[in-house]
Amino acid sequence: MQSTHSRMWPLWLATTGLVLAAGLAHADSYQPDWSRFNHQAVQQHVLPRYAQLDTTADALAQSSAALCQTPTEQTLEATRAAWRDAMQAWQGIQHVQFGPVQFLMRNFGLEFWPDRKNIGARQLRQALASDQPYDAEFFRHASVSIQGFPALERLLFSDDALERLQQDRSCELTRATAKHVAQVSHAIHQEWQAQATEEFPLQQDSAVAAELAVELMASLVEPIEAIRDSKLGKPMGETARAAKPKLLESHRSGHSLANIRSNLAALNELYQGTEPSVDQLLQQAGASDLARDIRLSFSNINQSLDQVQTPLKTAITQAESHAQLVSVTAQLKQLSEQLDSAMNVLGIQLGFNSRDGD
């Protein structure tokens, strides 16, 4: 099993320039009960979300099999809906980048993004042109760019998807890829259940618990700026005219904004939805004002996103909605800074950020 104490951040996170130096800063006055927090966060947040990914990925595999038995507009739409459900479940746990999801680069396999060199398109064409079976051996050697959700999105959401699904090997590869995603999701869920018992008991040595808390706090803090920069900033560009919609995550399916909503909902839950929560720990440490400000930031960002009415790939190209989204990126930066302050209060040291001082 992959060590809990190391991470391979996916590209959307790694490119933010974050360098994690896992450790616990010295906090003279207040030491949270990290053992209890870690246990509850895993039981109440991590495990249920991996269970949801497991369930929705299995439904996607079943829907893909039905699609290939009878490829029609109706079965295609049903499979697209199943893809959206599974993708939303993945986005809801994407922030947890330690543990079994890293084994065999499963995180990259489930979603290789951003694909700046368009590797997925080339690999997909080669796979469809080959005569090899799409079996376990195929996925053992296949590029991570065609093992997960982006590959399925290309297959299911192209303009001529139904025609291709009816005529060439597209349906065979769709069914096999969905089955692979389901198998990987199930394995991660099972292994996390075992890891929860082994590494996150209710009572644990305080030093070990403190180190594990760094993993969970990184899962809360580090994705915020990555969402701002990779999922919004780079596609938006400086102006609406300079926007590049094809740089958006899940732009083919129109799921880009839903991805961000799912990310933020999950992070908000990790912040204040567990018992005890990070919000409660801050209040116990005497930082009630900061805790309140973070709650308000999550709420305000959500309200701002509600004002973006059109699909994100359209919104970033229109001056008015582009300006709304610029405001969202500023709010995300503020939230990131607030969470950095929260880590200082709690004695958590996440390390150097190459954008400090920007």
VOBA-1610 file (N, C-alpha, C; in pm, whole numbers, padded with zeros to 5 digits, always signed):
BEGIN
Met+00085-00120+00000Met+00000+00000+00000Met+00088+00124+00000Gln+00047+00227-00076Gln+00122+00351-00082Gln+00133+00415+00055Ser+00251+00464+00087Ser+00270+00530+00216Ser+00179+00650+00229Thr+00125+00667+00349Thr+00040+00782+00376Thr+00119+00912+00374His+00251+00904+00386His+00329+01025+00409His+00395+01078+00283Ser+00347+01040+00166Ser+00400+01097+00043Ser+00287+01115-00057Arg+00304+01213-00146Arg+00201+01244-00244Arg+00261+01263-00381Met+00189+01224-00483Met+00219+01265-00619Met+00100+01349-00663Trp+00116+01481-00657Trp+00003+01567-00691Trp-00027+01558-00839Pro-00154+01551-00878Pro-00188+01553-01019Pro-00151+01687-01079Leu-00149+01695-01211Leu-00098+01814-01277Leu-00171+01940-01236Trp-00302+01932-01216Trp-00377+02053-01184Trp-00337+02110-01050Leu-00281+02026-00962Leu-00230+02074-00834Leu-00080+02100-00841Ala-00006+02012-00906Ala+00140+02022-00907Ala+00186+02150-00973Thr+00115+02195-01075Thr+00159+02312-01149Thr+00138+02441-01073Thr+00076+02437-00958Thr+00060+02560-00880Thr+00189+02601-00812Gly+00288+02513-00809Gly+00414+02547-00746Gly+00419+02520-00598Leu+00323+02448-00547Leu+00324+02416-00405Leu+00426+02307-00376Val+00506+02330-00276Val+00601+02229-00231Val+00568+02197-00087Leu+00529+02074-00060Leu+00487+02040+00075Leu+00606+01997+00158Ala+00619+02061+00272Ala+00719+02019+00370Ala+00641+01974+00492Ala+00600+01848+00490Ala+00511+01798+00596Ala+00576+01815+00731Gly+00501+01871+00822Gly+00556+01887+00955Gly+00462+01965+01044Leu+00492+01967+01169Leu+00411+02038+01266Leu+00491+02154+01321Ala+00438+02275+01303Ala+00503+02392+01359Ala+00486+02394+01510His+00568+02469+01575His+00558+02478+01721His+00442+02567+01759Ala+00349+02514+01834Ala+00237+02594+01884Ala+00240+02585+02036Asp+00275+02697+02099Asp+00300+02696+02243Asp+00173+02685+02325Ser+00064+02744+02275Ser-00052+02759+02362Ser-00160+02655+02340Tyr-00178+02608+02217Tyr-00293+02522+02190Tyr-00252+02407+02101Gln-00285+02287+02143Gln-00258+02168+02063Gln-00390+02094+02040Pro-00441+02092+01919Pro-00566+02020+01892Pro-00551+01871+01919Asp-00661+01806+01941Asp-00664+01660+01953Asp-00667+01604+01811Trp-00548+01594+01752Trp-00540+01552+01612Trp-00584+01408+01592Ser-00561+01326+01689Ser-00602+01186+01677Ser-00753+01176+01654Arg-00828+01245+01735Arg-00974+01243+01721Arg-01017+01310+01590Phe-00957+01426+01559Phe-00994+01495+01436Phe-00968+01407+01314Asn-00850+01348+01307Asn-00814+01264+01192Asn-00912+01149+01175His-00939+01081+01285His-01030+00967+01282His-01168+01009+01229Gln-01220+01118+01281Gln-01352+01163+01241Gln-01354+01213+01098Ala-01251+01282+01056Ala-01245+01331+00918Ala-01244+01216+00819Val-01170+01112+00851Val-01166+00996+00762Val-01300+00924+00761Gln-01358+00905+00877Gln-01486+00832+00886Gln-01602+00912+00827Gln-01604+01041+00850Gln-01718+01123+00811Gln-01703+01189+00675His-01580+01202+00627His-01557+01274+00502His-01492+01187+00394Val-01379+01128+00425Val-01303+01057+00322Val-01374+00929+00279Leu-01408+00843+00373Leu-01469+00715+00337Leu-01602+00729+00266Pro-01695+00813+00312Pro-01822+00827+00240Pro-01804+00877+00097Arg-01706+00961+00074Arg-01685+01015-00059Arg-01621+00912-00152Tyr-01532+00829-00100Tyr-01481+00720-00183Tyr-01589+00615-00207Ala-01677+00596-00112Ala-01790+00504-00133Ala-01880+00556-00245Gln-01901+00687-00249Gln-01983+00746-00354Gln-01916+00730-00490Leu-01786+00748-00496Leu-01713+00726-00621Leu-01726+00581-00665Asp-01712+00489-00572Asp-01725+00346-00600Asp-01862+00316-00661Thr-01967+00368-00598Thr-02104+00341-00642Thr-02133+00400-00779Thr-02095+00527-00799Thr-02126+00593-00926Thr-02041+00539-01041Ala-01918+00501-01011Ala-01833+00442-01116Ala-01889+00307-01160Asp-01941+00230-01065Asp-02004+00102-01101Asp-02128+00126-01188Ala-02206+00228-01155Ala-02324+00261-01236Ala-02283+00304-01376Leu-02173+00377-01387Leu-02123+00418-01517Leu-02081+00297-01600Ala-02015+00201-01537Ala-01975+00080-01608Ala-02097+00003-01658Gln-02199-00008-01575Gln-02321-00078-01616Gln-02392-00004-01729Ser-02398+00127-01720Ser-02463+00206-01824Ser-02386+00196-01956Ser-02254+00194-01949Ser-02173+00181-02070Ser-02194+00046-02136Ala-02208-00058-02056Ala-02235-00191-02111Ala-02371-00194-02181Ala-02471-00130-02120Ala-02603-00123-02183Ala-02599-00042-02312Leu-02521+00065-02311Leu-02504+00147-02431Leu-02449+00065-02547Cys-02352-00018-02519Cys-02289-00095-02625Cys-02377-00210-02673Gln-02467-00256-02590Gln-02564-00355-02636Gln-02663-00293-02732Thr-02705-00168-02700Thr-02803-00098-02785Thr-02763+00048-02792Pro-02674+00085-02886Pro-02629+00224-02896Pro-02733+00314-02962Thr-02810+00384-02882Thr-02913+00476-02930Thr-02895+00611-02860Glu-02970+00710-02905Glu-02965+00841-02840Glu-03002+00827-02692Gln-03099+00743-02664Gln-03146+00727-02526Gln-03039+00664-02437Thr-02976+00557-02485Thr-02873+00492-02403Thr-02748+00579-02394Leu-02720+00656-02499Leu-02605+00748-02493Leu-02629+00856-02389Glu-02748+00914-02387Glu-02778+01018-02288Glu-02775+00962-02147Ala-02822+00838-02130Ala-02817+00776-01998Ala-02672+00756-01952Thr-02586+00720-02045Thr-02445+00699-02010Thr-02375+00831-01984Arg-02412+00933-02060Arg-02357+01066-02032Arg-02397+01112-01892Ala-02521+01087-01854Ala-02567+01124-01719Ala-02490+01046-01613Ala-02464+00918-01640Ala-02387+00836-01545Ala-02244+00886-01535Trp-02187+00931-01649Trp-02052+00989-01647Trp-02051+01114-01560Arg-02151+01199-01575Arg-02157+01322-01495Arg-02165+01290-01346Asp-02245+01190-01311Asp-02258+01152-01169Asp-02125+01101-01114Ala-02058+01016-01191Ala-01930+00962-01145Ala-01823+01070-01141Met-01824+01158-01240Met-01727+01267-01243Met-01748+01360-01124Gln-01874+01388-01091Gln-01902+01471-00974Gln-01853+01404-00846Ala-01869+01273-00837Ala-01819+01201-00720Ala-01667+01208-00712Trp-01600+01197-00827Trp-01454+01208-00828Trp-01411+01348-00787Gln-01479+01449-00838Gln-01445+01587-00802Gln-01465+01611-00653Gly-01556+01536-00593Gly-01584+01550-00451Gly-01482+01485-00361Ile-01387+01410-00416Ile-01282+01348-00335Ile-01145+01371-00398Gln-01141+01446-00505Gln-01018+01473-00579Gln-00913+01543-00493His-00958+01615-00392His-00865+01692-00308His-00782+01603-00217Val-00822+01480-00193Val-00747+01389-00106Val-00644+01315-00191Gln-00522+01364-00188Gln-00418+01311-00276Gln-00310+01238-00196Phe-00353+01154-00105Phe-00260+01066-00034Phe-00331+00934-00011Gly-00253+00832+00020Gly-00313+00702+00043Gly-00328+00621-00084Pro-00424+00529-00089Pro-00437+00434-00200Pro-00458+00496-00337Val-00506+00620-00344Val-00529+00682-00473Val-00398+00704-00548Gln-00286+00704-00475Gln-00157+00723-00540Gln-00094+00592-00587Phe-00138+00481-00536Phe-00080+00353-00574Phe-00098+00331-00723Leu+00011+00299-00793Leu+00011+00279-00938Leu-00041+00402-01013Met-00021+00520-00954Met-00062+00646-01017Met-00211+00647-01051Arg-00290+00592-00960Arg-00435+00587-00986Arg-00495+00726-01002Asn-00443+00824-00927Asn-00498+00959-00939Asn-00483+01013-01080Phe-00367+00991-01142Phe-00347+01033-01280Phe-00431+00949-01376Gly-00445+00820-01346Gly-00524+00734-01432Gly-00671+00772-01434Leu-00725+00809-01318Leu-00864+00850-01314Leu-00885+00983-01386Glu-00789+01072-01374Glu-00801+01198-01448Glu-00664+01256-01479Phe-00622+01239-01603Phe-00499+01302-01651Phe-00538+01438-01709Trp-00512+01542-01630Trp-00550+01678-01670Trp-00471+01777-01588Pro-00430+01889-01649Pro-00448+01927-01789Pro-00357+01850-01883Asp-00409+01824-02001Asp-00335+01751-02104Asp-00285+01851-02207Arg-00180+01923-02172Arg-00135+02037-02253Arg-00081+01996-02390Lys-00029+01877-02401Lys+00026+01832-02530Lys-00072+01745-02607Asn-00197+01739-02559Asn-00302+01663-02626Asn-00263+01516-02643Ile-00197+01464-02540Ile-00153+01324-02544Ile-00273+01231-02552Gly-00379+01263-02479Gly-00496+01176-02475Gly-00557+01154-02612Ala-00567+01259-02692Ala-00626+01246-02825Ala-00544+01151-02912Arg-00412+01167-02910Arg-00326+01081-02992Arg-00332+00936-02944Gln-00325+00917-02813Gln-00329+00780-02759Gln-00463+00714-02786Leu-00570+00791-02781Leu-00703+00736-02806Leu-00716+00693-02952Arg-00666+00774-03043Arg-00670+00736-03185Arg-00592+00607-03209Gln-00477+00597-03147Gln-00396+00475-03164Gln-00466+00353-03106Ala-00530+00370-02990Ala-00600+00257-02928Ala-00718+00211-03013Leu-00790+00307-03072Leu-00906+00272-03155Leu-00863+00208-03286Ala-00745+00243-03334Ala-00696+00188-03461Ala-00631+00051-03443Ser-00601+00013-03321Ser-00534-00114-03296Ser-00634-00228-03297Asp-00581-00350-03301Asp-00668-00467-03295Asp-00650-00544-03164Gln-00579-00484-03068Gln-00556-00551-02941Gln-00681-00547-02855Pro-00704-00647-02774Pro-00820-00646-02685Pro-00802-00542-02575Tyr-00911-00481-02535Tyr-00907-00381-02427Tyr-00930-00453-02294Asp-00829-00528-02255Asp-00840-00608-02133Asp-00747-00551-02025Ala-00732-00626-01918Ala-00648-00579-01807Ala-00505-00553-01852Glu-00456-00636-01941Glu-00319-00617-01991Glu-00307-00486-02068Phe-00410-00453-02144Phe-00411-00326-02219Phe-00398-00208-02122Phe-00479-00206-02017Phe-00476-00094-01924Phe-00352-00095-01836Arg-00291-00211-01821Arg-00166-00217-01745Arg-00056-00140-01815His-00062-00135-01948His+00043-00069-02025His-00003+00060-02092Ala-00131+00089-02091Ala-00183+00207-02158Ala-00141+00335-02087Ser-00130+00441-02163Ser-00102+00572-02106Ser-00212+00610-02008Val-00173+00679-01898Val-00274+00725-01803Val-00372+00821-01869Ser-00334+00879-01981Ser-00419+00977-02048Ser-00546+00915-02106Ile-00551+00783-02119Ile-00671+00720-02177Ile-00731+00615-02082Gln-00701+00626-01954Gln-00752+00528-01859Gln-00873+00576-01779Gly-00910+00703-01791Gly-01008+00755-01696Gly-01115+00844-01755Phe-01158+00939-01674Phe-01272+01024-01708Phe-01252+01110-01832Pro-01136+01170-01855Pro-01120+01250-01977Pro-01134+01167-02105Ala-01081+01046-02106Ala-01095+00960-02224Ala-01242+00926-02248Leu-01313+00894-02141Leu-01456+00866-02155Leu-01532+00989-02203Glu-01491+01104-02156Glu-01557+01227-02202Glu-01538+01245-02352Arg-01418+01222-02402Arg-01395+01231-02547Arg-01484+01133-02623Leu-01497+01013-02571Leu-01574+00910-02641Leu-01724+00936-02636Leu-01771+00991-02526Leu-01916+01006-02506Leu-01971+01141-02549Phe-01888+01244-02552Phe-01941+01379-02573Phe-01895+01445-02702Ser-01830+01372-02791Ser-01798+01430-02921Ser-01926+01451-03000Asp-01921+01540-03099Asp-02041+01571-03178Asp-02093+01449-03253Asp-02003+01362-03294Asp-02043+01242-03369Asp-02031+01116-03284Ala-02050+01132-03152Ala-02029+01019-03059Ala-02115+00899-03095Leu-02244+00920-03119Leu-02333+00807-03145Leu-02293+00732-03270Glu-02260+00806-03374Glu-02217+00742-03499Glu-02093+00657-03477Arg-01997+00711-03403Arg-01875+00635-03376Arg-01903+00513-03288Leu-01989+00531-03190Leu-02023+00420-03102Leu-02093+00307-03176Gln-02159+00340-03283Gln-02231+00240-03361Gln-02143+00172-03466Gln-02029+00234-03500Gln-01956+00186-03617Gln-01817+00130-03589Asp-01735+00198-03511Asp-01598+00149-03492Asp-01581+00089-03353Arg-01459+00087-03303Arg-01431+00025-03174Arg-01457+00120-03056Ser-01517+00234-03083Ser-01539+00332-02976Ser-01621+00275-02862Cys-01726+00200-02895Cys-01810+00148-02788Cys-01735+00043-02706Glu-01659-00039-02774Glu-01581-00141-02704Glu-01483-00077-02607Leu-01418+00030-02652Leu-01322+00099-02566Leu-01393+00175-02454Thr-01510+00232-02483Thr-01588+00301-02381Thr-01627+00205-02270Arg-01679+00092-02308Arg-01722-00008-02209Arg-01603-00056-02125Ala-01489-00081-02190Ala-01371-00130-02119Ala-01314-00023-02025Thr-01313+00101-02071Thr-01258+00209-01988Thr-01347+00235-01867Ala-01478+00234-01889Ala-01570+00252-01775Ala-01555+00139-01674Lys-01537+00018-01723Lys-01516-00096-01632Lys-01386-00078-01555His-01282-00029-01623His-01154-00006-01557His-01166+00101-01449Val-01236+00210-01479Val-01258+00315-01380Val-01331+00260-01259Ala-01430+00176-01284Ala-01507+00115-01173Ala-01418+00025-01088Gln-01333-00053-01152Gln-01244-00142-01078Gln-01144-00064-00993Val-01088+00042-01050Val-00992+00125-00976Val-01062+00193-00859Ser-01180+00248-00883Ser-01255+00317-00777Ser-01290+00222-00664His-01327+00100-00699His-01361+00000-00597His-01238-00037-00515Ala-01125-00053-00583Ala-01002-00090-00513Ala-00959+00020-00417Ile-00968+00146-00460Ile-00931+00258-00373Ile-01020+00260-00249His-01151+00242-00271His-01245+00243-00159His-01212+00132-00060Gln-01190+00011-00110Gln-01159-00101-00021Gln-01030-00076+00057Glu-00928-00028-00012Glu-00799-00007+00053Glu-00805+00108+00153Trp-00888+00209+00125Trp-00904+00317+00222Trp-00974+00267+00348Gln-01068+00175+00331Gln-01134+00118+00449Gln-01032+00050+00539Ala-00939-00024+00477Ala-00835-00090+00555Ala-00740+00013+00618Gln-00702+00113+00540Gln-00610+00214+00591Gln-00673+00295+00704Ala-00803+00319+00696Ala-00872+00393+00802Ala-00858+00321+00936Thr-00870+00189+00932Thr-00858+00110+01054Thr-00715+00107+01106Glu-00621+00093+01012Glu-00482+00076+01051Glu-00415+00207+01093Glu-00443+00314+01024Glu-00366+00437+01043Glu-00444+00552+01108Phe-00575+00538+01120Phe-00654+00648+01174Phe-00745+00601+01288Pro-00688+00537+01390Pro-00769+00498+01505Pro-00808+00621+01586Leu-00905+00603+01673Leu-00952+00715+01755Leu-00845+00761+01853Gln-00766+00668+01904Gln-00658+00701+01996Gln-00526+00666+01930Gln-00435+00762+01925Gln-00310+00742+01854Gln-00200+00827+01917Asp-00076+00784+01900Asp+00038+00862+01946Asp+00027+01004+01891Ser+00048+01103+01974Ser+00024+01242+01935Ser+00115+01288+01821Ala+00239+01243+01820Ala+00332+01284+01714Ala+00289+01226+01579Val+00248+01099+01579Val+00201+01036+01455Val+00073+01105+01408Ala-00018+01131+01500Ala-00143+01197+01465Ala-00118+01335+01407Ala-00020+01407+01461Ala+00012+01540+01410Ala+00061+01533+01266Glu+00144+01433+01236Glu+00192+01418+01098Glu+00077+01385+01003Leu-00012+01298+01045Leu-00126+01263+00961Leu-00220+01382+00942Ala-00228+01468+01042Ala-00311+01587+01029Ala-00261+01677+00918Val-00129+01680+00896Val-00073+01760+00787Val-00129+01714+00653Glu-00144+01581+00637Glu-00199+01528+00512Glu-00341+01579+00490Leu-00423+01573+00593Leu-00562+01616+00580Leu-00572+01767+00562Met-00488+01843+00631Met-00491+01988+00617Met-00442+02031+00478Ala-00344+01959+00424Ala-00301+01988+00288Ala-00415+01964+00189Ser-00496+01862+00217Ser-00611+01832+00132Ser-00715+01943+00135Leu-00718+02020+00244Leu-00809+02133+00256Leu-00752+02259+00192Val-00626+02287+00220Val-00569+02417+00185Val-00519+02423+00041Glu-00444+02324-00002Glu-00371+02336-00127Glu-00458+02338-00253Pro-00573+02272-00255Pro-00653+02277-00378Pro-00714+02414-00409Ile-00726+02502-00310Ile-00796+02629-00334Ile-00726+02711-00442Glu-00597+02733-00427Glu-00526+02811-00528Glu-00513+02735-00658Ala-00511+02603-00652Ala-00506+02525-00775Ala-00635+02541-00855Ile-00748+02544-00786Ile-00876+02571-00852Ile-00871+02709-00917Arg-00824+02805-00840Arg-00816+02942-00890Arg-00728+02952-01015Asp-00610+02889-01011Asp-00514+02906-01119Asp-00539+02812-01237Ser-00556+02683-01208Ser-00564+02584-01316Ser-00705+02570-01373Lys-00804+02573-01286Lys-00941+02549-01334Lys-01012+02677-01379Leu-00960+02793-01337Leu-01019+02920-01378Leu-00917+03011-01447Gly-00810+03045-01378Gly-00719+03148-01425Gly-00662+03125-01563Lys-00601+03011-01586Lys-00538+02985-01716Lys-00639+02984-01830Pro-00754+02917-01818Pro-00852+02923-01927Pro-00910+03062-01948Met-00927+03140-01842Met-00987+03273-01853Met-00897+03371-01926Gly-00767+03364-01901Gly-00678+03464-01956Gly-00702+03599-01891Glu-00636+03700-01944Glu-00647+03834-01886Glu-00780+03900-01920Thr-00835+03869-02035Thr-00961+03929-02079Thr-01051+03823-02140Ala-01178+03857-02159Ala-01271+03764-02223Ala-01225+03729-02364Arg-01169+03827-02433Arg-01122+03803-02570Arg-01004+03706-02573Ala-00925+03707-02466Ala-00807+03620-02460Ala-00837+03484-02401Ala-00962+03459-02362Ala-00997+03332-02297Ala-00976+03213-02390Lys-00944+03098-02331Lys-00922+02975-02406Lys-01008+02864-02346Pro-01133+02853-02391Pro-01228+02757-02332Pro-01180+02613-02334Lys-01099+02577-02432Lys-01054+02438-02442Lys-00954+02401-02333Leu-00907+02501-02258Leu-00819+02471-02145Leu-00898+02437-02019Leu-01030+02455-02024Leu-01112+02421-01909Leu-01116+02270-01886Glu-01123+02231-01763Glu-01145+02092-01728Glu-01287+02052-01771Ser-01300+01939-01838Ser-01431+01884-01878Ser-01511+01981-01966His-01443+02049-02057His-01514+02146-02141His-01604+02078-02244Arg-01571+01957-02287Arg-01654+01889-02388Arg-01794+01857-02336Ser-01801+01821-02211Ser-01929+01784-02150Ser-02003+01902-02089Gly-01938+02020-02088Gly-01998+02134-02022Gly-02004+02120-01871His-01912+02041-01816His-01916+02009-01673His-01814+02090-01592Ser-01752+02189-01655Ser-01642+02261-01591Ser-01685+02331-01463Leu-01796+02404-01468Leu-01842+02476-01350Leu-01890+02379-01242Ala-01956+02271-01283Ala-02001+02170-01186Ala-01882+02109-01113Asn-01770+02090-01184Asn-01649+02039-01120Asn-01604+02131-01007Ile-01598+02260-01036Ile-01552+02356-00936Ile-01648+02361-00818Arg-01776+02357-00847Arg-01875+02355-00738Arg-01855+02233-00648Ser-01834+02118-00710Ser-01812+01996-00632Ser-01685+02005-00549Asn-01578+02059-00609Asn-01452+02078-00536Asn-01475+02163-00411Leu-01540+02278-00430Leu-01557+02372-00319Leu-01654+02319-00214Ala-01757+02249-00258Ala-01850+02189-00160Ala-01777+02087-00073Ala-01689+02009-00134Ala-01612+01910-00059Ala-01516+01977+00039Leu-01449+02082-00007Leu-01354+02152+00080Leu-01427+02221+00194Asn-01542+02278+00166Asn-01622+02341+00271Asn-01665+02236+00375Glu-01701+02118+00329Glu-01738+02012+00422Glu-01619+01968+00506Leu-01502+01957+00443Leu-01384+01920+00520Leu-01350+02028+00623Tyr-01381+02153+00590Tyr-01354+02263+00683Tyr-01452+02265+00801Gln-01582+02249+00774Gln-01677+02267+00883Gln-01783+02158+00895Gly-01771+02051+00819Gly-01877+01951+00818Gly-01851+01826+00899Thr-01735+01818+00963Thr-01705+01700+01045Thr-01716+01738+01193Glu-01712+01637+01278Glu-01726+01660+01422Glu-01615+01584+01496Pro-01509+01653+01543Pro-01488+01797+01537Pro-01446+01842+01397Ser-01458+01971+01372Ser-01423+02029+01242Ser-01305+02123+01258Val-01246+02161+01146Val-01140+02262+01150Val-01195+02392+01206Asp-01316+02425+01166Asp-01382+02545+01217Asp-01388+02542+01370Gln-01427+02430+01427Gln-01434+02418+01572Gln-01296+02426+01637Leu-01196+02367+01573Leu-01060+02373+01628Leu-01011+02517+01632Leu-01043+02595+01529Leu-01003+02735+01529Leu-01070+02812+01642Gln-01198+02787+01662Gln-01269+02855+01770Gln-01212+02818+01906Gln-01179+02690+01922Gln-01119+02646+02048Gln-00981+02708+02070Ala-00914+02742+01960Ala-00782+02804+01970Ala-00790+02955+01988Gly-00913+03009+01999Gly-00929+03152+02020Gly-00932+03234+01893Ala-00953+03167+01776Ala-00955+03237+01647Ala-01095+03235+01587Ser-01193+03273+01669Ser-01333+03269+01624Ser-01359+03362+01506Asp-01295+03478+01505Asp-01315+03573+01394Asp-01264+03515+01263Leu-01148+03452+01267Leu-01092+03389+01147Leu-01182+03275+01102Ala-01230+03194+01194Ala-01320+03084+01160Ala-01445+03136+01090Arg-01501+03246+01144Arg-01620+03306+01082Arg-01588+03359+00942Asp-01473+03423+00926Asp-01436+03477+00795Asp-01422+03367+00691Ile-01368+03254+00730Ile-01353+03143+00635Ile-01490+03089+00595Arg-01579+03076+00694Arg-01715+03033+00661Arg-01781+03128+00561Leu-01765+03257+00585Leu-01824+03357+00497Leu-01761+03351+00358Ser-01633+03327+00351Ser-01567+03319+00220Ser-01622+03204+00137Phe-01637+03088+00198Phe-01697+02976+00125Phe-01836+03013+00076Ser-01916+03075+00162Ser-02052+03112+00127Ser-02054+03216+00015Asn-01966+03316+00024Asn-01964+03422-00077Asn-01919+03371-00212Ile-01821+03282-00213Ile-01777+03224-00341Ile-01889+03146-00405Asn-01960+03069-00326Asn-02073+02991-00377Asn-02179+03084-00437Gln-02209+03193-00369Gln-02307+03289-00419Gln-02259+03354-00548Ser-02131+03384-00556Ser-02076+03443-00678Ser-02086+03347-00797Leu-02059+03220-00771Leu-02069+03120-00879Leu-02215+03104-00923Asp-02309+03124-00830Asp-02451+03116-00867Asp-02489+03221-00970Gln-02416+03330-00975Gln-02446+03438-01068Gln-02396+03409-01209Val-02313+03306-01224Val-02263+03269-01356Val-02365+03176-01419Gln-02448+03229-01506Gln-02563+03155-01557Gln-02531+03065-01676Thr-02441+03108-01761Thr-02413+03032-01883Thr-02309+02923-01856Pro-02293+02826-01946Pro-02183+02730-01929Pro-02050+02803-01917Leu-01960+02749-01839Leu-01834+02817-01811Leu-01755+02843-01939Lys-01762+02751-02035Lys-01687+02770-02159Lys-01739+02890-02238Thr-01863+02928-02214Thr-01918+03050-02274Thr-01893+03170-02185Ala-01909+03150-02054Ala-01896+03261-01959Ala-01760+03328-01964Ile-01654+03251-01981Ile-01521+03311-01979Ile-01493+03393-02104Thr-01576+03379-02207Thr-01556+03454-02332Thr-01644+03579-02340Gln-01726+03603-02239Gln-01816+03718-02238Gln-01770+03817-02130Ala-01767+03944-02166Ala-01706+04044-02079Ala-01769+04049-01940Glu-01901+04050-01932Glu-01967+04065-01803Glu-01942+03944-01712Ser-01961+03824-01766Ser-01940+03704-01684Ser-01791+03682-01657His-01706+03723-01750His-01561+03714-01725His-01524+03800-01605Ala-01583+03919-01597Ala-01558+04007-01482Ala-01608+03944-01352Gln-01722+03876-01359Gln-01774+03806-01240Gln-01675+03700-01194Leu-01617+03630-01290Leu-01525+03522-01256Leu-01390+03575-01207Val-01350+03693-01256Val-01230+03757-01200Val-01251+03783-01052Ser-01373+03826-01016Ser-01406+03847-00875Ser-01398+03716-00797Val-01442+03606-00858Val-01434+03476-00793Val-01288+03438-00767Thr-01200+03462-00864Thr-01059+03428-00844Thr-00999+03510-00730Ala-01042+03636-00717Ala-00994+03718-00605Ala-01045+03663-00472Gln-01169+03618-00470Gln-01225+03559-00348Gln-01152+03429-00312Leu-01116+03351-00413Leu-01042+03227-00387Leu-00904+03258-00329Lys-00841+03361-00380Lys-00710+03399-00325Lys-00724+03441-00179Gln-00829+03517-00149Gln-00853+03558-00011Gln-00876+03436+00079Leu-00955+03341+00031Leu-00981+03219+00108Leu-00851+03142+00130Ser-00769+03135+00027Ser-00641+03066+00041Ser-00556+03130+00150Glu-00553+03262+00153Glu-00475+03332+00255Glu-00534+03309+00394Gln-00666+03307+00403Gln-00731+03282+00532Gln-00698+03141+00583Leu-00700+03045+00494Leu-00668+02908+00535Leu-00521+02895+00574Asp-00433+02968+00505Asp-00293+02970+00547Asp-00282+03021+00691Ser-00358+03126+00722Ser-00356+03181+00857Ser-00410+03078+00957Ala-00512+03005+00916Ala-00569+02902+01003Ala-00466+02795+01034Met-00385+02759+00936Met-00282+02658+00960Met-00180+02710+01062Asn-00147+02837+01055Asn-00055+02895+01153Asn-00114+02888+01294Val-00242+02917+01305Val-00308+02910+01436Val-00303+02768+01491Leu-00324+02671+01404Leu-00331+02530+01448Leu-00195+02463+01455Gly-00090+02535+01418Gly+00044+02477+01427Gly+00078+02383+01316Ile+00011+02396+01201Ile+00037+02310+01085Ile+00125+02383+00985Gln+00236+02321+00947Gln+00328+02381+00850Gln+00318+02306+00719Leu+00267+02374+00616Leu+00252+02310+00485Leu+00369+02334+00393Gly+00453+02431+00425Gly+00573+02449+00343Gly+00568+02572+00257Phe+00665+02580+00166Phe+00686+02699+00084Phe+00594+02699-00036Asn+00537+02815-00066Asn+00453+02834-00184Asn+00527+02930-00278Ser+00556+02885-00399Ser+00636+02965-00490Ser+00567+03094-00532Arg+00438+03106-00504Arg+00368+03230-00540Arg+00360+03327-00424Asp+00420+03292-00310Asp+00416+03384-00198Asp+00471+03520-00241Gly+00397+03624-00211Gly+00440+03758-00248Gly+00381+03803-00379Asp+00305+03715-00449Asp+00242+03756-00574Asp+00145+03869-00549
//
